[in-house]
Amino acid sequence: MNACGLIVEYNPFHNGHLYHLREAKKASGADCMIAVMSGSFLQRGEPAIIDKFYRTRAALQTGVDLVAELPYPYAVQSSDLFAKGAVHTLNELGTASICFGSESGDITHFITGYQTFKAKELDYKKILHTELKKGLAFPEASRHAYQKIGLDASLGIDLTKPNNILGYSYVRTILEDHLPIEPLTIKRTRSGYHDQTITSAIASATSIRKEIAAAGEITGKAQKAIPDETFQQLLAYKELASSWHMWENYFPLLHYRVMTMEANELASIHGVDEGLEHRIKHTAKIAESFQNWVEAIKTKRYTWTRIQRMFVHILTNTSKTAVRQATASRSVPYVRILGMTETGQNYLNQVKKQLNVPLLSQLTRSIHPVLALEEKASHAYYSILSSSERVQLHNQELSPPVMV
């Protein structure tokens, strides 16, 4: 059996994801489709709308064969670390290829782009340093630097587009770390990554979440943009938990955390840099909602996404030291399986003896210190629920993987 890897968040799994899954299977000719998926909190610094086990169930019911968890220290990060964790997880599982969606749709653009970057890497670093000194946020400074070394739309890869940025990071990780994985890409169809409204049956996850949050229910428009399996998992989760997870639910807890921390404690948290702890403390005194608070902190240098990631790390009490230690090694510390089908189980039986890191089926802190970070993230994620709901849902962490 050979496998193709997908790097996903499924927040929630929608029709665009289904299209990606089917096209990736065709492009790779794989027998087994493996998704490495973010857990409780996501790359742009948001809580997942439903937990990772319900998202895993929806993915397995719609064609994914094996779901592995992207460890927390890699999941809530910029594209480079996010890509490192995801690609190395798939490499440990022996995937022959990785297929990602992109605005480009042509893998040669990404490979040529990487070659251009390597030839002018020193120039890129100098330009990046200059742009950062101007007060630009890192993503914008990095895009300027890429453009100035010729890595731009003229090469067929527009690095102002979010999926191109992630795809480039995946390809860069594969090539720089000399991994035996073939990168593949398919062109995204219709909706953009950040589209705010649903205009067709293929819509962005952002627009679907926004529609659900505004209505407090799954509207007909939202339902048309997701497979029935996702619809059922969204309903089942809310029936049990009484709520879907949105940032505003966490505002009281986050506010309490900041108001009871000293500035030096805040400064030790991952993502709180350049004296930002003082701005956080000052704005906390006037913040009336999560959105209001982010707007009060946001500047040209501190983007919305950066602030959200920082708030996740404050919520989970994740220090700079903990993240640095967790991500320092060449590969990931372990592979944790969240769920599988019979095909996924057969594939896992085929490759598990070849793994270079521990293979986990549940949260077991004694295996590796990173799992302590995962447990904290899980507790923080479920903290907005009632005690009985919290215990029941957190117990999934101690149970065997989801089987479909």
C-alpha positions, 0 to 999 in steps of 0.5 A: 500500500502507498499513501498520500498525505493531506495537511488540514484543519477541517474547521469544519470539513466542507465541500472544498475539502471533499474536492481536494481529497478526491483530486489528491487521491486521483493525482497520487494514485494512493491506496491510503489517504492520510490527513495530519490535522491540527488539534484543539487550536489552529494555525491562525490562532483560533479554537476549532469550531468542534473538537478534533475527535468530531472533526476526525469522525467527519473526515473518516466518514467522507473518505480519509483513511487515517488521521494523525494529530499535528502536535500543539507546538507546531499547530499554532505557528507561522507557516514554516514551523506549521509545515515542519511539524506536518510534513515530518509527521507524514514522513514518519508515517511513510507517505509517498506524496503530499498533495495540497491545494493552492492558488497556483495549481502547478507544482513546478512553480513551487520547486522553481520558487524554492530554487530561486530562494536558495540562490538568493537566500542571503539577499532575502535575509538582508531585505527581510531585516530591512523591512522588519526595521521599517515596522512591518509585520513578519508576513508582509516583510517576508512577502516584500523580500520574496518579491525583491529577489524575484520570487513573485507572480512572474514565476507563477507563484504569488506569495501574497496568497495564503495557500501558496504560502503554505504550499511553498513552506511544505515544498521547502521543508521537503527539499531542505530536509531531503525527505523522500516525499513527492509534492503535488498540488491541485488548483483551488476552486472558486472560494478564497481562503479568507472569503467572508460570505458563502456564494456557492456550494464550495465555500471557505471554512471562514465563511461557513463559520461566520454564517453559523456564528451569526445565526447560532445555527447551521443555516440552509446556506451553510448546510449546502456548503458541507457534506452531510457527515459534517452537518451531523457531527456539528449537530451532535457536538452542539447537542452534547457540548451545548455550544460551538467554540468561538473566540468570544466564548473564551474572552472572560477566561483570557481576560482573567488570565491577563489581569492576574499575570505580571508583565514579566510573566506575560513576557515569558509566553510564546509570541509575546515579544518586543515589549508587547506585554505592556500593550496587552496589559494596558488594553485589557483594562478597556477591552469589552470583547475579544474582537474589541481587544484584538482591535485595540492591540492591532497595528501594522506590525502586530497582525490579527493572526499574530495576536490570536496566536499569542492569545492562544499561548496565553490561554494555554500558558505556553512559554517561549522555552517550552515551544523552543524545546518542543520544536528544536529536534529535526523531526516530530517527537511522536505520531499520535493517531486520532482515528482510522478506517479499516484501510488506515489500520491496514496501512498502519500495521504495514508501516508501524515497525518502521517508525523512528518515533513513538506511535501513540493512540491516546494522550499519555504524558509519560511518553514525551513532554510535548504531550503535557502541552497537548493536555493543557491545550485540551483543558483550555479548549474545553474550559468554556463548557460545563463540568460534566461536558468538560469531563466527558469530552476530555475523556476522549483524549484517554480513549482509543482512536476513532474507528469508522 
